[in-house]
Amino acid sequence: MAVYSGPGFVIVRGVPVLQSDSVELDIKSGNSRVKTLLLGDAGHSPGAVGVSVTVSGGIPQAGLEIDWPALTVAQTEVPLGFKLAGKTYNCVGDISDCKMSSGVDKANVQSMTFNGRLVNIV
């Protein structure tokens, strides 16, 4: 049997986010397709590379592990690392969205979306 990589996780300002139940990294090239009348899809025009990271998880009874609402409202850049399969994708950007919810027979949960730029991969 094959052995697969362990769970990924996010690090914000050097602190691992321990209470997350889902993390996702989306890297976009920002390229624009160049289409012509006679050649059809003729290639691409390079764009600005961007990243989007989403994190969701339960809210501990003691309070928020990471204060995503405060980081969203602050509108400042934060360093964020996404660790998966032996690599760390270091990014800088802002928390653009934060969502919290509560419901009958459901855990209280929060999620956030980070948008920014990829600094390096180590």
Secondary structure as GFF3:
##gff-version 3
##sequence-region A 1 122
A	DSSP	beta_strand	9	12	.	.	.	ID=ss1
A	DSSP	beta_strand	15	16	.	.	.	ID=ss2
A	DSSP	beta_strand	20	28	.	.	.	ID=ss3
A	DSSP	beta_strand	32	36	.	.	.	ID=ss4
A	DSSP	beta_strand	40	45	.	.	.	ID=ss5
A	DSSP	beta_strand	50	58	.	.	.	ID=ss6
A	DSSP	alpha_helix	68	74	.	.	.	ID=ss7
A	DSSP	beta_strand	78	84	.	.	.	ID=ss8
A	DSSP	beta_strand	87	101	.	.	.	ID=ss9
A	DSSP	beta_strand	109	121	.	.	.	ID=ss10
###
